[in-house]
């Protein structure tokens, strides 16, 4: 492993925050502040990610992207770590976004695998290494082949952990338990934290040694997800399994349509600022709303 590995070690539930919009599709800044407070106080999150997939980052301008990260960092005020989503399919753009995030005092960055371009594994390695050389912040890799069209192979992840001091973790949304186990088996949990990024897989990854989850569903079941983490770490597997099966129908419902469509709908029903989605995403279908409403009511997360 490379000398000078940056310290990280965060465990728990990290919320990839939605970006609330007004009816005219401008950012609802006061609503964003409210959601930060809700995430920390009501959901008890251990960290916050602004400008991830759930935050509709592909539809934010560069200026909006930087301002959302700055606003969230200011509102959080050091209470929990802020992990800025600053990835891109352009290495130079990712560097520029990461520099802007570093300038406002974020604690770490979340860097998605370069999407659409289809780089080789060596190209993927060099992409992350270049960002790390430009900005000295802890970096969490984000592997989501379903959206990026490229999988960060376990060997590449392990190489990045060994050779790049800033690489301290992975958000695993591969949906491949065998791959996740290979990464966990091949890295050191003291210096490399694996977080579930596929919410239905959180319990399974916890049982294999993950450090928690970067979980869109934590907007609604943050407390339950955190309790599941603690139960696994405390050896209370029956309780963890109970919480997993309790939340499972809602987790399924929150992905019945592309994220973050259902999450925004759920927050709207809970009386929180969410607003519309920027095109090409749109409002949740009536059929999807029926599924989501039934799951929220069945679990006691929505009255009526």
QUIWO-V722271 format. One record per backbone hydrogen bond with DSSP energy under -0.5 kcal/mol. CO is the residue of the C=O (numbers start at 1). NH is the residue of the N-H. Records with the same first field share a line. If there is no record, write none. Layout:
# QUIWO-V722271
CO: NH ; NH
This chain:
# QUIWO-V722271
2: 5
12: 14 ; 213
13: 46 ; 47
14: 16 ; 215
15: 17 ; 49
18: 20
20: 28
22: 25
26: 22
27: 29
28: 32
29: 33
30: 34
31: 35
32: 36
33: 37
34: 38
35: 39
36: 40
37: 41 ; 42
38: 42 ; 43
39: 45
46: 81
47: 15
48: 50 ; 83
49: 17
50: 85
52: 57
53: 56
56: 59
57: 60
61: 65
62: 66
63: 67
64: 68
65: 69
66: 70
67: 71
68: 72
69: 73
70: 74
71: 75
72: 76
73: 77
76: 79
81: 48 ; 83
82: 84 ; 107 ; 108
84: 86 ; 110
89: 91
90: 94
91: 95
92: 96
93: 97
94: 98
95: 99
96: 100
97: 101
98: 102
99: 103
100: 104
101: 104 ; 106
102: 105
107: 138
108: 84
109: 111 ; 140
110: 86 ; 87 ; 112
111: 142
115: 117
120: 124
121: 125
122: 126
123: 127
124: 128
125: 129
126: 130
127: 131
128: 132
129: 133
130: 134
131: 135
135: 137
138: 109
139: 141 ; 168 ; 169
140: 111
141: 143 ; 171
142: 113 ; 144
143: 173
144: 147 ; 148
145: 149
148: 116
151: 153
153: 156 ; 157
154: 158
155: 159
156: 160
157: 161
158: 162
159: 163
160: 164
162: 2
163: 165
164: 167
165: 6
166: 139 ; 168
168: 193
169: 141
170: 172 ; 195
171: 143 ; 173
172: 197 ; 198
175: 177
176: 180
177: 181
178: 182
179: 183
180: 184
181: 185
182: 186
183: 187
187: 189
188: 191 ; 192
192: 194
193: 170 ; 195
194: 211 ; 212
195: 172
196: 214
197: 199
198: 201
199: 202
201: 205
202: 206
203: 207
204: 208
205: 208 ; 210
206: 209
211: 12
212: 196
213: 14 ; 215
214: 216
215: 218
216: 219
217: 220 ; 221
218: 222
221: 225
222: 226
223: 227
224: 228
225: 229
226: 230
227: 231
228: 232
229: 233
230: 234
231: 236
232: 235
235: 237
236: 240
237: 241
238: 242
239: 243
240: 244
241: 245
242: 246
243: 247
244: 248
245: 249
247: 251
248: 252
249: 253
250: 254
252: 255
253: 256
258: 261
260: 264
261: 265
262: 266
263: 267
264: 268
265: 269
266: 270
267: 272
268: 271
274: 21
278: 281
285: 289
286: 290
287: 291
288: 292
289: 293
290: 294
291: 295
292: 296
293: 297
294: 298
295: 299
296: 301 ; 302
297: 300
